[in-house]
Amino acid sequence: MPLSTVHLLRHGEAFNPDRMLYGRIPGFGLSELGFQMADGAGEYFAKRQAEGGNVVRLVASPLLRAQQTAAPTSKALDLQIHTDERVIEAGNKLEGLSKVAEHLRQPKYWPLLVNPLKPSWGEAYVEQVARMRLAMDEHRKAAVAEHGEGSEVIIVSHQLPIWVTRRAAEKKRLWHDPRQRECTLASITSFDFEGDELVSVRYTEPCPELLAGAANIPGA
C-alpha cells in the first residue's frame, strides 16, 4: 500500500482594500503581505524537501491569488504548476459585495438564507468536497505512478473548499460557523494516505508571524 500525502495550501492575503467578498471574480492578486506569505510557504516546502520530503507535483486553482501563491514553491522545487478548475473557490451568489452583513438586512437577499445547511447562498458543501476529492485523488495517483512511495502533492486552493474537505475527512457535519474555520491564510492542511485509504489529517501554519496584520475575510 504506497504512502502518499496531499497538502492543501490556502493562498496568501489578496489585495482587497474594499474588503469585498470576491469569490471567483478575476483579477484579485496578492497583497504585499500575501507575497510574503507565498514566499514563506515556498521556504517551508523547500525545507521539507531538503529534509527528505518527496514533493513531486504542484497544482493550483486558476484564480490569480492561487497562481501567485504557487509561484515561489514552483521556483523553489523546480515544479511546473498544474492548473485545475476543480480546486477553485466556492461559488457564491453574494460575491462582489462589501459589508455583506449589512446587505443581508435587505429583504431582496433573504431568499438566499433559507437553507444555511446547504448553503442556499452558494455552491453546496457536498459538491465542493466531491470536486476537491476528485482532484486530490487524481493528482495523488499520478504522483505515485510517476514517482513511487512517499510522493507528496501540493494543491493551492481556497479557504472554504479546503475546510469542508477537511471536515468531511474527519466525518464532521459540513455546515459550520465561518468564524471558527481553522484554515488561515497560507496555511497547510495535509491528508496522508495508505493506498487509497485516508489515514490522517494534519494542519500547519508555516508563517504565523504574518497573520496578525492580515485581512482574513470568511468566504474570500
C-alpha positions as CSV (number, residue, x, y, z in Angstrom):
1,M,0.0,0.0,0.0
2,P,2.0,3.0,-1.2
3,L,2.1,6.0,1.1
4,S,1.3,9.5,-0.2
5,T,0.3,12.9,1.0
6,V,-1.7,15.8,-0.4
7,H,-1.1,19.2,1.1
8,L,-3.9,21.7,0.6
9,L,-2.3,25.2,0.7
10,R,-4.5,28.2,1.1
11,H,-3.5,31.2,-0.9
12,G,-1.9,34.3,0.8
13,E,-3.7,37.5,1.5
14,A,-5.2,39.2,-1.5
15,F,-5.2,42.9,-2.2
16,N,-8.7,43.8,-1.3
17,P,-8.9,47.3,0.2
18,D,-12.7,47.4,0.0
19,R,-13.0,44.1,1.9
20,M,-15.1,42.6,-0.8
21,L,-16.3,39.1,-0.8
22,Y,-14.5,38.5,-4.1
23,G,-15.1,34.7,-4.6
24,R,-14.4,33.8,-8.2
25,I,-14.1,37.4,-9.5
26,P,-10.9,37.5,-11.6
27,G,-8.0,39.9,-11.1
28,F,-7.7,39.7,-7.3
29,G,-3.9,39.2,-6.8
30,L,-1.8,39.0,-3.7
31,S,-1.1,42.0,-1.5
32,E,2.4,42.8,-0.4
33,L,1.8,40.8,2.7
34,G,0.3,38.0,0.6
35,F,3.5,37.7,-1.5
36,Q,5.4,37.4,1.8
37,M,3.1,34.5,2.8
38,A,3.7,32.9,-0.6
39,D,7.4,33.1,-0.1
40,G,7.0,31.6,3.4
41,A,5.1,28.7,2.0
42,G,7.8,28.2,-0.6
43,E,10.5,28.2,2.1
44,Y,8.5,25.7,4.2
45,F,8.3,23.2,1.3
46,A,11.9,23.8,0.3
47,K,13.0,22.9,3.8
48,R,10.7,19.9,3.8
49,Q,12.3,18.7,0.6
50,A,15.8,19.2,1.9
51,E,15.0,17.2,5.0
52,G,13.9,14.2,2.9
53,G,10.4,15.0,1.7
54,N,9.3,13.9,-1.8
55,V,7.2,16.7,-3.1
56,V,6.8,15.9,-6.8
57,R,3.6,17.7,-8.0
58,L,2.2,21.2,-7.7
59,V,-1.4,22.1,-8.6
60,A,-3.2,25.4,-8.3
61,S,-6.6,27.0,-8.7
62,P,-6.9,29.1,-11.8
63,L,-7.5,32.3,-9.8
64,L,-4.7,34.8,-9.7
65,R,-4.1,34.8,-6.0
66,A,-3.7,31.0,-6.1
67,Q,-1.3,31.1,-9.0
68,Q,0.8,33.8,-7.4
69,T,0.9,31.8,-4.1
70,A,2.1,28.7,-6.0
71,A,4.9,30.6,-7.8
72,P,7.6,30.6,-5.1
73,T,7.1,26.9,-4.4
74,S,7.3,26.2,-8.1
75,K,10.6,28.1,-8.3
76,A,12.0,26.6,-5.1
77,L,11.2,23.0,-6.0
78,D,11.5,23.4,-9.8
79,L,8.0,22.1,-10.3
80,Q,5.5,23.0,-13.1
81,I,2.2,24.5,-11.9
82,H,-0.7,22.3,-13.0
83,T,-3.8,24.5,-13.2
84,D,-7.0,22.6,-12.1
85,E,-10.5,24.2,-12.2
86,R,-11.8,21.7,-9.7
87,V,-9.9,23.3,-6.8
88,I,-11.3,26.8,-7.4
89,E,-13.0,29.0,-4.8
90,A,-16.6,28.1,-3.8
91,G,-19.4,29.6,-6.0
92,N,-21.2,32.3,-4.0
93,K,-24.2,34.4,-5.0
94,L,-23.0,37.2,-2.7
95,E,-19.7,37.7,-4.3
96,G,-18.9,41.3,-5.3
97,L,-20.4,42.7,-2.1
98,S,-18.6,44.6,0.6
99,K,-20.0,44.7,4.1
100,V,-22.1,41.6,3.5
101,A,-23.8,41.6,6.9
102,E,-25.3,44.9,6.1
103,H,-26.6,43.7,2.7
104,L,-28.2,40.7,4.3
105,R,-30.6,43.0,6.2
106,Q,-32.2,43.9,2.9
107,P,-35.3,41.7,2.1
108,K,-34.1,41.0,-1.5
109,Y,-31.3,38.9,-0.1
110,W,-33.4,36.9,2.4
111,P,-34.2,34.1,-0.1
112,L,-30.5,33.2,-0.2
113,L,-30.6,32.5,3.6
114,V,-33.4,29.9,3.6
115,N,-31.1,26.9,4.0
116,P,-27.7,27.6,5.7
117,L,-27.0,23.8,5.9
118,K,-26.6,23.5,2.1
119,P,-25.9,26.6,1.9
120,S,-28.6,28.3,-0.2
121,W,-26.4,31.3,-1.0
122,G,-23.8,29.4,-2.9
123,E,-22.2,26.1,-4.1
124,A,-23.3,23.2,-1.9
125,Y,-20.7,21.9,0.6
126,V,-21.1,18.4,-0.7
127,E,-20.3,19.5,-4.2
128,Q,-17.2,21.3,-3.1
129,V,-16.0,18.2,-1.3
130,A,-16.7,16.0,-4.3
131,R,-14.7,18.1,-6.7
132,M,-11.8,18.6,-4.3
133,R,-11.5,14.9,-3.6
134,L,-11.6,14.0,-7.3
135,A,-8.7,16.4,-7.9
136,M,-6.8,15.2,-4.9
137,D,-7.2,11.6,-5.8
138,E,-6.2,12.1,-9.5
139,H,-3.1,14.1,-8.7
140,R,-2.1,11.9,-5.9
141,K,-2.4,8.7,-8.0
142,A,-0.5,10.4,-10.9
143,A,2.3,11.3,-8.5
144,V,2.6,7.8,-7.1
145,A,2.6,6.3,-10.6
146,E,5.4,8.6,-11.7
147,H,7.5,8.9,-8.5
148,G,6.5,6.0,-6.2
149,E,6.2,5.5,-2.5
150,G,6.0,8.7,-0.3
151,S,5.0,11.0,-3.1
152,E,3.6,14.4,-2.0
153,V,1.3,16.8,-3.9
154,I,0.7,20.4,-3.1
155,I,-2.6,21.9,-4.2
156,V,-3.1,25.7,-3.8
157,S,-6.8,26.3,-3.2
158,H,-9.2,28.4,-1.1
159,Q,-10.4,28.5,2.5
160,L,-14.0,27.1,2.2
161,P,-13.2,24.2,-0.2
162,I,-10.2,23.2,2.0
163,W,-12.2,23.5,5.2
164,V,-15.2,21.4,4.2
165,T,-12.9,18.8,2.6
166,R,-11.2,18.5,6.0
167,R,-14.5,18.3,7.8
168,A,-15.7,15.6,5.5
169,A,-12.4,13.7,6.1
170,E,-12.9,14.0,9.8
171,K,-16.5,12.8,9.5
172,K,-17.9,16.0,10.8
173,R,-21.0,17.9,9.6
174,L,-20.2,20.2,6.7
175,W,-22.3,23.2,7.9
176,H,-20.4,25.4,10.3
177,D,-19.7,28.9,11.7
178,P,-17.3,30.5,9.2
179,R,-15.6,32.4,12.1
180,Q,-14.4,29.0,13.5
181,R,-12.5,27.7,10.5
182,E,-9.0,26.5,11.2
183,C,-7.7,27.5,7.8
184,T,-5.7,30.7,8.0
185,L,-4.1,32.4,5.0
186,A,-1.1,30.4,3.6
187,S,-2.0,27.5,6.0
188,I,-1.4,23.9,5.0
189,T,-3.9,21.1,5.6
190,S,-2.2,17.8,4.9
191,F,-4.0,14.5,4.1
192,D,-2.0,11.3,4.5
193,F,-2.9,8.2,2.5
194,E,-2.0,4.5,2.6
195,G,-3.0,3.3,-0.8
196,D,-6.5,4.9,-1.3
197,E,-7.3,5.0,2.4
198,L,-7.1,8.3,4.2
199,V,-5.3,7.7,7.5
200,S,-4.7,11.1,9.0
201,V,-5.2,14.9,8.6
202,R,-2.7,17.4,9.8
203,Y,-2.6,21.2,10.0
204,T,0.3,23.6,9.8
205,E,0.8,27.4,9.7
206,P,4.2,28.0,8.0
207,C,4.4,31.8,8.7
208,P,2.2,32.6,11.7
209,E,4.1,35.8,12.3
210,L,2.4,37.3,9.3
211,L,-1.1,36.6,10.3
212,A,-1.7,39.3,12.9
213,G,-2.0,42.1,10.4
214,A,-3.8,40.2,7.7
215,A,-7.3,40.7,6.4
216,N,-9.0,37.3,6.8
217,I,-12.5,37.5,5.4
218,P,-14.6,34.3,5.5
219,G,-15.6,33.3,2.1
220,A,-12.8,35.3,0.4
